[in-house]
Amino acid sequence: MQEALELVVLMLSPVVPHACHALWRELGHAGVLVDERWPLPDPTALERDSVEVVVQVNGKLRGRVTVPAGADEATVREAALADANVRRFMEGRALRKFVYVPGKLANVVV
């Protein structure tokens, strides 16, 4: 909680410097807020293990599947064709084409 409050006060300091300076003192710091370094982002926090891919049948949204972030087209195709709602809209018709936009969209053309 302390770290989160410190980060909020640091990021608000350009907007409301006087109030943030007082809050910084209340958080237990003896130094001046102006002398503190700006917080650096954590690049590992932006990495995702899985992505949600939208599945369309003939251009209409019919489902969403969650696949690993680095999944290839074959893995996404298998997951998309296994979805119950996608199978319902294919209703026994043969797959003519499968279009995959990596990490975003899978379009099944029947």
GULUM-378407 format. One line per field, with one value per atom (N, C-alpha, C, CB): residue in three letters; residue number from 1; chain; atom name; x, y, z. Coordinates in steps of 0.001 Angstrom, whole numbers, always signed. Glycine has a CB too. Example, Ala and Ser with C-alpha at 12.3 -4.5 7.8 and 13.67 -1.06 7.14 Angstrom:
<recs>
resn	Ala,Ala,Ala,Ala,Ser,Ser,Ser,Ser
resi	1,1,1,1,2,2,2,2
chain	A,A,A,A,A,A,A,A
name	N,CA,C,CB,N,CA,C,CB
x	+13190,+12300,+13200,+11308,+12850,+13670,+12900,+14084
y	-5690,-4500,-3300,-4473,-2250,-1060,+30,-598
z	+7800,+7800,+7800,+9046,+7080,+7140,+7870,+5725
</recs>
This chain:
<recs>
resn	Met,Met,Met,Met,Gln,Gln,Gln,Gln,Glu,Glu,Glu,Glu,Ala,Ala,Ala,Ala,Leu,Leu,Leu,Leu,Glu,Glu,Glu,Glu,Leu,Leu,Leu,Leu,Val,Val,Val,Val,Val,Val,Val,Val,Leu,Leu,Leu,Leu,Met,Met,Met,Met,Leu,Leu,Leu,Leu,Ser,Ser,Ser,Ser,Pro,Pro,Pro,Pro,Val,Val,Val,Val,Val,Val,Val,Val,Pro,Pro,Pro,Pro,His,His,His,His,Ala,Ala,Ala,Ala,Cys,Cys,Cys,Cys,His,His,His,His,Ala,Ala,Ala,Ala,Leu,Leu,Leu,Leu,Trp,Trp,Trp,Trp,Arg,Arg,Arg,Arg,Glu,Glu,Glu,Glu,Leu,Leu,Leu,Leu,Gly,Gly,Gly,Gly,His,His,His,His,Ala,Ala,Ala,Ala,Gly,Gly,Gly,Gly,Val,Val,Val,Val,Leu,Leu,Leu,Leu,Val,Val,Val,Val,Asp,Asp,Asp,Asp,Glu,Glu,Glu,Glu,Arg,Arg,Arg,Arg,Trp,Trp,Trp,Trp,Pro,Pro,Pro,Pro,Leu,Leu,Leu,Leu,Pro,Pro,Pro,Pro,Asp,Asp,Asp,Asp,Pro,Pro,Pro,Pro,Thr,Thr,Thr,Thr,Ala,Ala,Ala,Ala,Leu,Leu,Leu,Leu,Glu,Glu,Glu,Glu,Arg,Arg,Arg,Arg,Asp,Asp,Asp,Asp,Ser,Ser,Ser,Ser,Val,Val,Val,Val,Glu,Glu,Glu,Glu,Val,Val,Val,Val,Val,Val,Val,Val,Val,Val,Val,Val,Gln,Gln,Gln,Gln,Val,Val,Val,Val,Asn,Asn,Asn,Asn,Gly,Gly,Gly,Gly,Lys,Lys,Lys,Lys,Leu,Leu,Leu,Leu,Arg,Arg,Arg,Arg,Gly,Gly,Gly,Gly,Arg,Arg,Arg,Arg,Val,Val,Val,Val,Thr,Thr,Thr,Thr,Val,Val,Val,Val,Pro,Pro,Pro,Pro,Ala,Ala,Ala,Ala,Gly,Gly,Gly,Gly,Ala,Ala,Ala,Ala,Asp,Asp,Asp,Asp,Glu,Glu,Glu,Glu,Ala,Ala,Ala,Ala,Thr,Thr,Thr,Thr,Val,Val,Val,Val,Arg,Arg,Arg,Arg,Glu,Glu,Glu,Glu,Ala,Ala,Ala,Ala,Ala,Ala,Ala,Ala,Leu,Leu,Leu,Leu,Ala,Ala,Ala,Ala,Asp,Asp,Asp,Asp,Ala,Ala,Ala,Ala,Asn,Asn,Asn,Asn,Val,Val,Val,Val,Arg,Arg,Arg,Arg,Arg,Arg,Arg,Arg,Phe,Phe,Phe,Phe,Met,Met,Met,Met,Glu,Glu,Glu,Glu,Gly,Gly,Gly,Gly,Arg,Arg,Arg,Arg,Ala,Ala,Ala,Ala,Leu,Leu,Leu,Leu,Arg,Arg,Arg,Arg,Lys,Lys,Lys,Lys,Phe,Phe,Phe,Phe,Val,Val,Val,Val,Tyr,Tyr,Tyr,Tyr,Val,Val,Val,Val,Pro,Pro,Pro,Pro,Gly,Gly,Gly,Gly,Lys,Lys,Lys,Lys,Leu,Leu,Leu,Leu,Ala,Ala,Ala,Ala,Asn,Asn,Asn,Asn,Val,Val,Val,Val,Val,Val,Val,Val,Val,Val,Val,Val
resi	1,1,1,1,2,2,2,2,3,3,3,3,4,4,4,4,5,5,5,5,6,6,6,6,7,7,7,7,8,8,8,8,9,9,9,9,10,10,10,10,11,11,11,11,12,12,12,12,13,13,13,13,14,14,14,14,15,15,15,15,16,16,16,16,17,17,17,17,18,18,18,18,19,19,19,19,20,20,20,20,21,21,21,21,22,22,22,22,23,23,23,23,24,24,24,24,25,25,25,25,26,26,26,26,27,27,27,27,28,28,28,28,29,29,29,29,30,30,30,30,31,31,31,31,32,32,32,32,33,33,33,33,34,34,34,34,35,35,35,35,36,36,36,36,37,37,37,37,38,38,38,38,39,39,39,39,40,40,40,40,41,41,41,41,42,42,42,42,43,43,43,43,44,44,44,44,45,45,45,45,46,46,46,46,47,47,47,47,48,48,48,48,49,49,49,49,50,50,50,50,51,51,51,51,52,52,52,52,53,53,53,53,54,54,54,54,55,55,55,55,56,56,56,56,57,57,57,57,58,58,58,58,59,59,59,59,60,60,60,60,61,61,61,61,62,62,62,62,63,63,63,63,64,64,64,64,65,65,65,65,66,66,66,66,67,67,67,67,68,68,68,68,69,69,69,69,70,70,70,70,71,71,71,71,72,72,72,72,73,73,73,73,74,74,74,74,75,75,75,75,76,76,76,76,77,77,77,77,78,78,78,78,79,79,79,79,80,80,80,80,81,81,81,81,82,82,82,82,83,83,83,83,84,84,84,84,85,85,85,85,86,86,86,86,87,87,87,87,88,88,88,88,89,89,89,89,90,90,90,90,91,91,91,91,92,92,92,92,93,93,93,93,94,94,94,94,95,95,95,95,96,96,96,96,97,97,97,97,98,98,98,98,99,99,99,99,100,100,100,100,101,101,101,101,102,102,102,102,103,103,103,103,104,104,104,104,105,105,105,105,106,106,106,106,107,107,107,107,108,108,108,108,109,109,109,109,110,110,110,110
chain	A,A,A,A,A,A,A,A,A,A,A,A,A,A,A,A,A,A,A,A,A,A,A,A,A,A,A,A,A,A,A,A,A,A,A,A,A,A,A,A,A,A,A,A,A,A,A,A,A,A,A,A,A,A,A,A,A,A,A,A,A,A,A,A,A,A,A,A,A,A,A,A,A,A,A,A,A,A,A,A,A,A,A,A,A,A,A,A,A,A,A,A,A,A,A,A,A,A,A,A,A,A,A,A,A,A,A,A,A,A,A,A,A,A,A,A,A,A,A,A,A,A,A,A,A,A,A,A,A,A,A,A,A,A,A,A,A,A,A,A,A,A,A,A,A,A,A,A,A,A,A,A,A,A,A,A,A,A,A,A,A,A,A,A,A,A,A,A,A,A,A,A,A,A,A,A,A,A,A,A,A,A,A,A,A,A,A,A,A,A,A,A,A,A,A,A,A,A,A,A,A,A,A,A,A,A,A,A,A,A,A,A,A,A,A,A,A,A,A,A,A,A,A,A,A,A,A,A,A,A,A,A,A,A,A,A,A,A,A,A,A,A,A,A,A,A,A,A,A,A,A,A,A,A,A,A,A,A,A,A,A,A,A,A,A,A,A,A,A,A,A,A,A,A,A,A,A,A,A,A,A,A,A,A,A,A,A,A,A,A,A,A,A,A,A,A,A,A,A,A,A,A,A,A,A,A,A,A,A,A,A,A,A,A,A,A,A,A,A,A,A,A,A,A,A,A,A,A,A,A,A,A,A,A,A,A,A,A,A,A,A,A,A,A,A,A,A,A,A,A,A,A,A,A,A,A,A,A,A,A,A,A,A,A,A,A,A,A,A,A,A,A,A,A,A,A,A,A,A,A,A,A,A,A,A,A,A,A,A,A,A,A,A,A,A,A,A,A,A,A,A,A,A,A,A,A,A,A,A,A,A,A,A,A,A,A,A,A,A,A,A,A,A,A,A,A,A,A,A,A,A,A,A,A,A,A,A,A,A,A
name	N,CA,C,CB,N,CA,C,CB,N,CA,C,CB,N,CA,C,CB,N,CA,C,CB,N,CA,C,CB,N,CA,C,CB,N,CA,C,CB,N,CA,C,CB,N,CA,C,CB,N,CA,C,CB,N,CA,C,CB,N,CA,C,CB,N,CA,C,CB,N,CA,C,CB,N,CA,C,CB,N,CA,C,CB,N,CA,C,CB,N,CA,C,CB,N,CA,C,CB,N,CA,C,CB,N,CA,C,CB,N,CA,C,CB,N,CA,C,CB,N,CA,C,CB,N,CA,C,CB,N,CA,C,CB,N,CA,C,CB,N,CA,C,CB,N,CA,C,CB,N,CA,C,CB,N,CA,C,CB,N,CA,C,CB,N,CA,C,CB,N,CA,C,CB,N,CA,C,CB,N,CA,C,CB,N,CA,C,CB,N,CA,C,CB,N,CA,C,CB,N,CA,C,CB,N,CA,C,CB,N,CA,C,CB,N,CA,C,CB,N,CA,C,CB,N,CA,C,CB,N,CA,C,CB,N,CA,C,CB,N,CA,C,CB,N,CA,C,CB,N,CA,C,CB,N,CA,C,CB,N,CA,C,CB,N,CA,C,CB,N,CA,C,CB,N,CA,C,CB,N,CA,C,CB,N,CA,C,CB,N,CA,C,CB,N,CA,C,CB,N,CA,C,CB,N,CA,C,CB,N,CA,C,CB,N,CA,C,CB,N,CA,C,CB,N,CA,C,CB,N,CA,C,CB,N,CA,C,CB,N,CA,C,CB,N,CA,C,CB,N,CA,C,CB,N,CA,C,CB,N,CA,C,CB,N,CA,C,CB,N,CA,C,CB,N,CA,C,CB,N,CA,C,CB,N,CA,C,CB,N,CA,C,CB,N,CA,C,CB,N,CA,C,CB,N,CA,C,CB,N,CA,C,CB,N,CA,C,CB,N,CA,C,CB,N,CA,C,CB,N,CA,C,CB,N,CA,C,CB,N,CA,C,CB,N,CA,C,CB,N,CA,C,CB,N,CA,C,CB,N,CA,C,CB,N,CA,C,CB,N,CA,C,CB,N,CA,C,CB,N,CA,C,CB,N,CA,C,CB,N,CA,C,CB,N,CA,C,CB,N,CA,C,CB,N,CA,C,CB,N,CA,C,CB,N,CA,C,CB,N,CA,C,CB,N,CA,C,CB,N,CA,C,CB,N,CA,C,CB,N,CA,C,CB,N,CA,C,CB
x	+833,+0,+882,-950,+1957,+2871,+3464,+3996,+3887,+4490,+3486,+5033,+2256,+1223,+940,-68,+842,+605,+1765,+378,+2984,+4148,+4144,+5436,+3791,+3744,+2666,+3501,+1510,+429,+843,-854,+1453,+1901,+2968,+2452,+3901,+4933,+4335,+5923,+3364,+2788,+1845,+2050,+1278,+416,+1198,-610,+2456,+3237,+3361,+4595,+3437,+3472,+2157,+3791,+1052,-257,-566,-1353,-357,-635,+597,-1891,+1630,+2905,+2842,+3930,+2102,+2090,+1395,+1398,+264,-463,+361,-1843,+1008,+1812,+3034,+2249,+3606,+4739,+4319,+5313,+3143,+2636,+2334,+1371,+1736,+1444,+2734,+616,+3758,+5052,+5633,+6041,+5506,+5975,+5145,+5892,+3828,+2946,+3244,+1488,+3776,+4142,+5447,+4256,+6086,+7262,+8597,+7224,+8617,+9874,+10419,+9677,+11728,+12362,+12817,+13548,+13117,+13603,+12494,+14271,+12922,+11991,+11469,+12682,+10199,+9561,+10139,+8058,+10543,+11087,+12363,+11368,+13110,+14372,+14208,+15270,+13005,+12763,+12753,+11426,+13193,+13193,+11793,+14205,+11464,+10190,+10166,+9965,+9039,+9001,+9166,+7681,+9907,+10141,+9146,+11595,+8649,+7711,+8416,+7015,+7661,+8173,+7788,+7611,+8735,+8387,+7780,+9612,+8093,+7521,+6038,+8277,+5585,+4164,+3293,+3952,+3903,+3155,+3049,+3796,+3814,+3784,+2543,+5056,+1933,+743,+1040,-468,+453,+626,-365,+472,-1537,-2565,-3280,-3579,-3883,-4652,-6024,-3909,-6964,-8304,-8463,-9388,-8786,-8939,-10428,-8148,-10876,-12263,-12429,-12675,-13495,-13742,-14999,-13889,-14855,-15979,-16286,-15681,-17553,-17968,-18619,-18955,-18026,-18474,-18569,-19824,-17611,-17537,-18385,-17915,-19106,-19944,-19387,-21410,-19359,-18817,-19628,-18797,-18934,-19607,-18965,-19620,-17812,-17200,-15862,-17037,-15331,-14012,-13288,-14112,-12019,-11223,-9959,-10873,-9523,-8292,-7199,-8482,-6103,-4982,-3695,-4898,-2617,-1333,-882,-257,-141,+247,+1019,+1084,+1854,+2637,+2073,+4033,+775,+165,+253,-1296,+502,+539,-868,+1492,-981,-2291,-2982,-2140,-2217,-2814,-3475,-1746,-2845,-3409,-4683,-2392,-4671,-5857,-6974,-5528,-6641,-7656,-8331,-7028,-7527,-8072,-9004,-6933,-8589,-9417,-10686,-8626,-10584,-11748,-12770,-11315,-12300,-13220,-13801,-12511,-13170,-13694,-14759,-12560,-14875,-15863,-17283,-15643,-18136,-19494,-20312,-20214,-20213,-21007,-20531,-20934,-19232,-18699,-19178,-17151,-19114,-19592,-21077,-19346,-21846,-23292,-23556,-23987,-22761,-22978,-22358,-22425,-21476,-20953,-21927,-19581,-22713,-23722,-23450,-25042,-22317,-22010,-21441,-23220,-21363,-20792,-19268,-21243,-18659,-17202,-16484,-16798,-15343,-14502,-13844,-13431,-14101,-13512,-12208,-14486,-12183,-10994,-10909,-11019,-9678,-9458,-8468,-8940,-8898,-8046,-7713,-8745,-6421,-5990,-5125,-5219,-5533,-4729,-4113,-5601,-2793,-2146,-2521,-658,-3005,-3338,-4628,-2256,-5396,-6582,-7839,-6313,-7761,-8963,-8753,-9415,-9776,-9820,-11147,-9654,-11106,-12316,-12456,-12284,-13580,-13881,-14846,-14475,-14456,-15320,-15853,-14555,-17189,-17824,-18620,-18742
y	-1186,+0,+1257,-6,+1194,+2334,+2651,+2051,+1605,+1807,+2402,+482,+1923,+2442,+3911,+1621,+4272,+5667,+6558,+5797,+6076,+6852,+7090,+6138,+6055,+6199,+7183,+4846,+7138,+8061,+9498,+7704,+9706,+11057,+11546,+11080,+10675,+11059,+11450,+9921,+10683,+10960,+12159,+9746,+12481,+13660,+14942,+13470,+14824,+15997,+17072,+15560,+16759,+17848,+18637,+17282,+18009,+18651,+19469,+17601,+18885,+19556,+19450,+18933,+20248,+20075,+20355,+20965,+21379,+21732,+20656,+23084,+20172,+19121,+17838,+18853,+17516,+16292,+16395,+15996,+17578,+17758,+17483,+19185,+17978,+17728,+16246,+18566,+15593,+14164,+13345,+13711,+13779,+13089,+13097,+13750,+14234,+14339,+13430,+15818,+13351,+12504,+11023,+12784,+10678,+9285,+8893,+9047,+9862,+9537,+9831,+8128,+10613,+10924,+12255,+10960,+12283,+13516,+14373,+13198,+13746,+14466,+15211,+13513,+16043,+16851,+16009,+18161,+16136,+15358,+15694,+15603,+16938,+17375,+16612,+18882,+16179,+15490,+13995,+15673,+13473,+12040,+11740,+11599,+10530,+10094,+9657,+8936,+9867,+9442,+7913,+10052,+7281,+5809,+5228,+5318,+4132,+3460,+2320,+2929,+2111,+1006,-341,+1162,-1361,-2726,-3430,-3493,-3715,-4318,-5713,-4388,-6432,-7769,-7709,-8545,-6580,-6440,-6326,-5216,-5960,-5804,-7095,-4744,-8114,-9382,-10177,-10209,-10796,-11609,-13061,-11086,-13965,-15388,-15897,-16170,-15292,-15733,-14516,-16683,-14732,-13674,-14212,-13149,-13312,-13687,-13341,-12969,-14333,-14153,-14197,-15244,-13215,-13156,-14113,-11697,-14911,-15870,-15446,-17326,-15323,-14978,-16145,-13699,-16287,-17245,-16422,-18359,-16455,-15658,-14171,-16165,-13676,-12257,-11783,-11507,-12684,-12296,-12905,-12738,-12108,-12559,-13726,-11411,-14836,-16036,-16597,-17095,-16085,-16593,-15956,-18073,-16328,-15877,-17081,-14683,-17234,-18318,-17739,-19380,-18341,-17930,-18923,-17832,-18394,-19223,-18658,-19294,-19448,-18907,-17738,-20007,-16805,-15575,-15842,-14710,-16836,-17097,-18209,-17434,-18435,-19558,-19366,-19728,-20479,-20420,-20599,-21498,-20484,-20544,-21891,-20274,-22973,-24305,-24443,-25396,-23909,-23978,-23159,-23489,-21966,-21102,-21729,-19690,-22317,-22967,-24099,-23507,-24906,-26023,-25517,-26863,-24477,-23924,-23291,-22888,-22589,-21926,-22940,-21006,-23977,-24976,-25868,-25830,-25895,-26685,-25929,-27096,-24620,-23816,-24242,-22300,-24441,-24946,-23990,-25179,-22709,-21744,-21663,-20355,-21786,-21771,-23007,-21708,-24170,-25403,-25307,-26611,-24665,-24529,-23718,-23861,-22673,-21847,-22436,-20472,-23419,-24113,-25185,-24729,-25731,-26780,-27743,-26149,-28412,-29471,-28997,-30251,-27697,-27194,-27286,-25717,-27465,-27636,-26300,-28291,-26342,-25171,-24833,-25415,-23635,-23222,-22473,-22354,-21624,-20806,-20426,-19535,-20308,-19875,-18724,-21047,-17550,-16363,-16033,-15148,-15861,-15578,-14326,-16775,-13367,-12178,-12444,-10820,-12625,-13061,-12230,-13021,-12948,-12340,-11547,-11473,-11514,-10671,-11366,-9474,-11949,-12373,-13670,-11298,-14513,-15721,-15700,-17037,-15815,-15786,-17130,-14596,-17797,-19069,-18807,-20081,-19194,-19015,-20379,-18330,-20494,-21765,-21563,-22314
z	+0,+0,+0,+1219,+764,+844,-530,+1857,-1243,-2562,-3544,-3107,-3505,-4405,-4118,-4274,-2854,-2497,-2927,-995,-2752,-3173,-4683,-2760,-5448,-6905,-7336,-7564,-6690,-7030,-6732,-6256,-5581,-5217,-6193,-3770,-6568,-7537,-8880,-7731,-9340,-10658,-10663,-11154,-9519,-9434,-9177,-8343,-8796,-8414,-9502,-8013,-10793,-11782,-11849,-13158,-11477,-11583,-10333,-11810,-9165,-7890,-6989,-7188,-7264,-6563,-5062,-7178,-4647,-3225,-2397,-3015,-2873,-2145,-2107,-2800,-3198,-3244,-2343,-4677,-2242,-1334,+111,-1461,+478,+1832,+2035,+2097,+1028,+1117,+1210,-96,+497,+523,+1937,-465,+2601,+4004,+4917,+4505,+4665,+5473,+5275,+5129,+4117,+3857,+4538,+2366,+5201,+6004,+5361,+6354,+4288,+3609,+4104,+2080,+4354,+4812,+3639,+5718,+2504,+1333,+618,+378,-320,-1108,-2279,-1626,-2561,-3630,-4997,-3634,-5201,-6490,-6845,-6464,-5847,-6084,-6371,-4898,-6255,-6493,-7987,-5855,-8330,-9735,-10140,-9957,-11401,-11959,-12003,-13382,-11661,-11656,-13064,-11046,-13146,-14426,-14596,-14515,-15821,-16044,-15977,-17396,-15611,-15546,-16845,-14290,-17745,-19034,-18905,-19905,-17848,-17693,-17342,-16620,-16819,-16485,-17739,-15595,-18858,-20101,-20902,-20947,-20529,-21262,-20885,-20977,-21885,-21639,-21987,-22458,-21202,-21451,-22489,-20158,-22531,-23472,-24058,-22778,-25223,-25890,-26263,-27155,-26360,-26776,-28258,-25906,-29059,-30498,-30835,-31294,-31582,-32024,-33199,-32419,-33181,-34260,-35011,-33703,-36325,-37187,-38110,-38004,-38438,-39465,-40557,-38895,-41747,-42881,-42528,-43373,-41752,-41450,-40288,-42629,-39622,-38494,-37215,-38716,-36166,-34891,-34354,-33875,-34083,-33583,-32324,-34649,-31928,-30707,-30419,-30792,-29269,-28844,-28239,-27813,-28563,-27995,-27377,-29073,-26299,-25638,-25989,-24099,-26528,-26957,-26369,-28509,-26312,-25847,-26721,-25844,-26146,-26846,-28137,-25934,-28176,-29376,-30244,-28995,-30175,-30892,-32398,-30475,-33099,-34557,-35124,-35122,-36437,-37092,-36883,-38581,-36870,-36695,-35324,-36872,-34292,-32943,-32847,-31908,-33442,-33411,-34225,-33947,-35360,-36193,-35424,-37497,-34741,-33971,-32869,-33363,-32165,-31083,-31630,-30277,-32750,-33334,-33840,-34477,-34503,-35044,-33951,-36083,-32777,-31666,-30870,-30745,-31079,-30360,-30768,-30641,-29778,-30022,-30888,-28695,-30645,-31411,-32863,-30756,-33078,-34441,-35191,-34430,-34537,-35176,-35523,-34257,-34657,-34903,-36169,-33696,-36407,-37591,-38848,-37360,-38688,-39860,-40309,-39562,-39423,-39606,-40755,-39822,-40667,-41619,-42937,-41882,-43150,-44411,-44347,-44685,-45462,-45528,-45367,-46858,-44735,-44556,-45896,-43447,-46406,-47682,-47480,-48460,-46434,-46216,-44742,-47111,-44237,-42867,-42908,-41964,-42438,-42437,-40987,-43154,-40709,-39338,-39296,-38755,-38483,-38195,-36823,-38223,-36749,-35505,-34271,-35683,-33269,-31992,-31946,-31593,-33054,-33077,-33595,-33908,-34770,-35473,-36229,-36424,-36193,-37019,-37754,-36156,-39063,-39871,-40597,-40888,-40358,-40979,-42126,-39951,-43329,-44493,-44903,-45676,-44943,-45349,-46619,-44229
</recs>
